[in-house]
């Protein structure tokens, strides 16, 4: 495979005689198959020559085409770079002659499109090529190290590239900047000493985020104050002047997270999201149906509490993993408590059947509700046993699948509340057994006095509830964020 360099060309042109009709299509840096490849290797035993790697002569090295160089990502992925007026990078294995021919063909195709469209790319551009192993096609995108965006030489449909919807071009630019930093993260080795990583600004971003998390219950930053502190330690340990592929990949990954966060909060737009529980998207609000409200009253309004938690976890289809894990941990503890107490109360109900004068129907009804509480709690625990360790993507997928367009999370809230509500009903019915024993031993007046006293205690407990709120930014506090 030969190269011809020309100062008038956008970059080196590769001669290729393959004239087959193939598909050259746009892609993005977050849409590649980098972490999804299915190719396999078959290791085997080989004889090691005498003096291998020491006094013996080295075997003939593998050669790459002119102007190409091989690099290795800190994760271990090999990639190849063509240094010309416009740099070309690819993860296709260029030590294979067949792969060399394919890459040559697609670079020729790209050059032809530039020529026909009269496009001259800036010298700070970089072209990425991804060969499709299952078909005769190739994905491409470009990045500009001056403007720090990802771009293409044709108009693209964001929906076709799985790029999320935006409200303006400036909002869209945030996504393209995120993709740029993802590209730098994937290919950090070939210009580690040339690219400006803006490490100092990134330190300021995480310092502000840490303070925001420490002083607000509803910070929109995706990392907790503790995690921000750990990232700051990493950033401060990275050299200021001498960069390496390792520090480049680290800083680029954090910048991609920052720009993803800025896109989600509409950073710099007319309607920016300043609080985690603030909805800014025009999404129809789901009202609570009459059957749900009736069922919630029968279940001690526990479904209302669970519905409020689920809605707060999925505002504008966004999930913050720290709050998700906190909520699921609290719900797990509730289910565990219900399973323990339900089993214990069911044993007491069974023993009460042996007591002379006990009401059989009351005991059986309480046992039935205890069984419902126990079984439903175990089912939920089995189904959601790893939910407290899910990542944000897993939680978002679960909530998206669970949420109904017509009823929202109402059915899920009812299901989540079944163990606790059944246990409370079982306790209430079991207490009737004691009242019946008291009635048999005394009279109706004693029972009425006990019932009146219990009602008075309940009313006093309800009246004494105080919402304690610490001063904090955005009118909220950390206390409000605890999930009960």
N, C-alpha and C positions, 0 to 999 in steps of 0.2 A: 504494500500500500504506500503510494508515494504522496508527497506533499508539494504544493506550489504556493509560495508566499508572494503576496503582492500588496504593496502599500495602498492600493486602491480598493482592495477587497476589505470586507468587514473583518475577516480573519482568514486564516489559512484555508485554502481550498484543497480537498482531497479528491484525487481522481478516482472514479468508480464507474465501471461499465455495466453494473446491474441496472437494468431498466424496468424491473418488475413494478407493477402497480401496488403500492403499499400505503398504509395510513400513517400520517404524521399528525399527531393530535396534542393539544395543550393538556397539561396536568399541573399539579401544584406540589410544593415541597412537603405538604402534610398528607398528600394523597398517593405517594409512592408506595411500592411494595417492599420497602427496606426491611421492615420487621415482619413481613408475612411470606417470605420466600419458602418454597417447599422442596427445593432441590436437596439431594442427599449425597453423602460420600460413603465410601466403603474402605475403611482403614485396613491395612494388611501388614504383615511382617516383611521387613526388607533387610538385606545385608548391609552393614555399615563398613565402608572401605577403611583400610588402615590409614591413620592420620587424618581422618575426615575432620575438616574444620581447623586443622592445625598445620602440620608440615606438608601434608599432601596438597597437590595443586588443586585449586578450586575447579569445579566443573564449569563448563561453558555457561555463562549467565544467559538468562532469558532476555531477549531484546524486545524493545517496544518500538513502534514507528517513530519516525523523526518528530521531534518537538513534544513527544508525550513523556510523562513521568509518572511513576507509581508512588502513592502515599498510603498511609494506614491511619484510620481513625482510632482515637484512644479506646473505643469499644472493641476494635479488632477488625473492622470492615476495611478491606482494600478498595481504593478508588484510584482513578487515573485522570490526569490533567494534561490538556494540550495548551501549552503556553504560546499564544499568538496575540494578535491585536485584540481579539475577543477570546477570552479563556473559555475552554470547553471542559466540562467535568462529567464523568460517568462512572457508575459502579459496574458496568459491563466488564467482564474479564478479558482485557485486551491482550493477554498473553496467548489467546487462542486466535489463529489466523481467520477462522470463520467469523468470530466476533469483530475482528478488525475490519473485515469487509462490510459487515452490517453497519458499524459505526461510520465508516467512510461513506456509505450510501446515504445515511441520514444527514450527515454534515453537508454533503452535496445538495440534498433536498432542501435543507435549511438555507444554504447559500442561494439556491435558485429562487426561493421565495423572497429573500431579501432583495435580490436583483430585480425581480418582476415588480415588486412593490415600491422600488426606489427608496428603500429604507437604509439608512446608515446609522448603525448603533454606536453609542458612545464607548470609548475605550474602557470605561469602568464597568461594562456589562460582563456577565458570565452566563454561558449557556449550559444547561443541564440536559442530558439525554438519558432516557430509561428505555432499554430494549424490552419488548414484551416477549417473554420466553414461549408463550403459547400461541402467538400469532405473528404475522408479518406487520407489526406496527411499532411505533416508537412514540413515547411521550416526551414532551419538552416543556421547559419554562426558562425564563431568564431572570436574573437579578441584577440590580444596579447598585454598586457599592457606594456611589456618590449620593443618590437619593434614598437608598436603603429600602427598596420596594421590589416586589416580584412583579413581572409583567410578561406580555406575550406580543408577538408581531401581528396579531389578528384580533378582531373583536371576539370576546368569549362570553358565553352565558354562565353567570355565576352558579346557576342551578345545576348545570352540567358538571361543574367542577366541585360540587358539594361545598360551595362557599356560602356562608350564612347571609341572610338578607340584611340590608343596610338602609339607613334613612337618608344618606347623602354620600357624595363622592369622598368627602373628608372622612366620613365614618368608614367607608369601604377601604380607604387607604390604611387604616389601622390594621385590617386583616392582612393586607399585602405586606405591611411592615413586619407583622408577626411571621408570615411565611418567609420573608427575607432572613430573619434571625434563625428560623428553623433550618434554612439552607446552610447558613454559616455554622450552625451546630453540627450538621451532618458532614460538612467538608471544612474542617478547621486547620488542616495541616499544611496546605500549600501556600498560604499567605499569612501565616500567623504573625509575622513581624511587620506587616504592612497595614492591616485593617485597624481602624480606630474602634475600640470596643466601648468607649464611654463608661468605663468602670466607675469613675467617681460619681457620675449622675445616677448610676444604678445603686450605688451605696446610699445616696440620698433618698431614692425611691423606697428602698427597704427600711430605712430609718424612719421615714414618715409613716410607712405602713405599720411598723411595730408600734409606734406611738398611737396610731389610730386604733389598732386592735386593743391596746391597753386601756384606752380612755373611752371606748364606745362599744356598746353591745351589738351594734348593727353595722360594723365596718364591712365594706364591700370587697376588701382585699382577700384573695383566696387562701393566704397562709396565716396561721396564728402568730401571736407575738413571739412565742417560743421558737417557731420555725423561722421567723424573720431574723431573730437573733442568731440562729445557727447559720443562716445564709450570709449574714453580715460577717460572721467569723471567717467563712470561706472566702468571701470577696476581699476582706482585708488581708488575708494571707496570700492572695494572688499578687504576683509582681506588678508594679506600676508601669514599668518600661519594657522589660524583657518578657514577652509573651510566649506561650507554648501552645500546642494543640489542645492540651488538657484545660488550661485556663480559658482558652478561646471557646471551646465547646461548653464549658461551664457557664461563662458569662452570656454566651449566645442563647443558651437554653433559658436562662432567667429572663433575658430580654423578651424572648418569645412568650413567656408566661405573662410578663407585664403588658405586652401589647394585646394579648388575648383578653386580659382583664380590662384593659382600657376600651376594647371593642364592646365588651359585655355591658359596661356602665355608660356607654355613649360619651366617652371622654371628649370634652371640648365641644359637644353638640348643644343644641338649644335646650334639650330636655335630658340632662344627665342624671344617672342614678346615683344618689348620694347616700342612700341607706339600703341595707340588705333587704329590708321588708318593703321597700318602695317599688311599686309597679309603675312602669313608664310605657309599656307596650299596650297597644289598643287590642286587648284580649277580652272577649265577652265574659262578664262575671257570672258565675254559676250561683244561682240562689238556692237556698236550702228548701227542698221539697217538703210538702205537708207530711207525707209518710215518714220522712227522716226526722222531722221535728217531733212527731208523735212518738216514734220509736226511741228517740233520744230522751224524751221525758220519762218513758217507761224504764229506760236504762240509766237513770240518775244523771242524765246529761253528760255521761262519759263520752259518747260519740261526738258531742260538740267540742270537747277538749281535744280529742284526737284529730278531728277535722281541722281545727285551728292550727295544730302543730303541722299537719301534712301540708296545708295551704302555705304556711310560712316557710316550709322547706323548699317550695317549688314556685317561688314568685317569678313570673316572667320566664318560666321554663329553665331557671337557673338553680343549681344545687351547690351549696357550700359544704364540702365534705366534713369539716369539723363539726358543724351544727347537725348534719345528718347523723354522724356517729354518736354525738351526745344524745340526740333524740331517740335513736334506736337502742342505745344502752339503757335509757330510762324505761323504754317500753319493754325491753327484755326483762328488766328487773321486776316490772309489774306483772308480766306473765309468769315468771318464776314464783313470785309471791303467791299468785292466785293458784298455781299448781300445788304448792305446799299446803296452803290453808284449805284449799278445796279437798285435798286428800285427807287432811286431818279432820275436817268437819264431817266428811262422809263416814269416817270411822266412828265419830261420836254419834252420828245419826243411827248407824247400825247398832251401836251399844244401847242407844235409847230405846230401841225396840224390845230390849230385854227387861226394861224397867216397867213394873206393873203400873197401869194407869196412863201410860203414854199414848198419844194419838198416832196411830199407824199411818194415816194419810198424810199428816204433817211431816213425819219422819221420811216417808217415801218421796214426798215432793221436794224436801230439802236435799235428799240423796240424789235425786234426778238433776237438780240444778248444780250440785257439787260435781256430778259427773260431767255435765256440760262444760263447766268452768275448767275442770281438769283436762278433758279431751281437747277443747279448743285451745287452751294454753300450750299443750304439748304439740299440737299441729302447727301453731304459729311459731313456736321455738324451733321446730324441725325445719320449717320452710324458710325462716329468716335467721338461721343459726350463724351465718357469716355476714349478716347485714351490718354489724357494728364495725367490720373491717373493710367494707366496700370502699372503692375509690369513687370519686365524683361521677365518672362516666357510668359506673355500674348503678349508682343510686339514681342518676338521671334516667337511665334506661328503664329501671323498675318503676319510677314514678310516672314516666310517660306511658308505659304499658298499663299501669293501674288506673290512671286518670281517665275518666269518661267525659266526653264533650258535653253531655247533657246533665250529668250529676256530679262531676268532679270526683272528689275522693270520698263521697258520702258512704258508698258501700264498703270501701276499705275501712273507714272510721268505725262503721258498725261492726265489722268483723274484728277489728283490733280491740273493741271495747267489750266483746262478748265474755271473755274470761272474768274480768273484774265485775261486770254487771251481774253475771250469773252467780258469782260468789256472794255479792251483796244481797241478792234476792234469797239465796240459800240461808244466809245469816239471819235475814229478816224472818223467814218462815221458821227457822229453827228457834228463834226467840219466842215465837208463838207457842212452841212446846212448853217453854218455861212458864208462860202466862197461863196456859191450861193447867199445869201442875199447881200454880199458885191459886187458881180459881177453885180447883178441887180441894185444896187444903184450907182456903179461907173463904172469901166471898167476893162478890162483884165490886164492892167498894174498894177493897185492897188492890184489885187488879186495875181499877180505874185510876187510883192514885199513882200506881207505878207507871201506867201509860202516860198520865199527865206530866209526871216528873221527867220521863224520857223526852217528851215533846218540848218541855221547857229547856232542857239541856241542849237539844238540837237547835232551838231558836236562839239561845244565847251564843252558841258556837257560831251560828251563821252571822249574828249581829257583830260579833267581835272580830271578824275577819278584817284585817288591815293590809292594804297594799303598801308595802314599804318600798320606796324608790330612792336610790342614791343619785346624787347629781351627776350628770354626764352629758356628753355632746348629743345633739339631735334629739334631746328630750327623752333619752333612754338611758338605761344602766345595765350593767352586767347581770344584775339580779333578775331582770325581766327575761333574760335569755335562757334560764334554767327550764328544762322540760320536766314536767311532773306527770 
